[in-house]
């Protein structure tokens, strides 16, 4: 799980790479231990949900949660500062999420995974 308090950790990731948690989840599943994945928050332009789900064993349930930030909150300030510094081209997308409650990436993911009963969206 990656929360907004871990933006510094996210900042240190240079390129997409296999996340250890995915490797561990797959190994545990292969050993017959029930596991599930919770991807939160989904950061458009940053979180490659399709790659993450594709890296998991196809029988591992996945729960997805969109980015939710209240206007004029401390979290909003931190997120917009992070986006401005690291991904300035994404600023309009995040402003749309925060100020208009519009998230096209989540809509695309819903459409992509709508027929997969093991992929669920939570906390909407």
Buried (B, 14 or more C-beta within 10 A) or exposed (E): EBEBEEBEEBEEEEEEEEBEBBEEBBEBBEEEEEBEBEBBBBBBEBBEBEEBBEBBBEEBBBBBBBBBBEEEEEBBEBBBEBBEEEBEEBEEBBBBBBEEEEBEBBEEBBEEBEEEEBBEBEEE
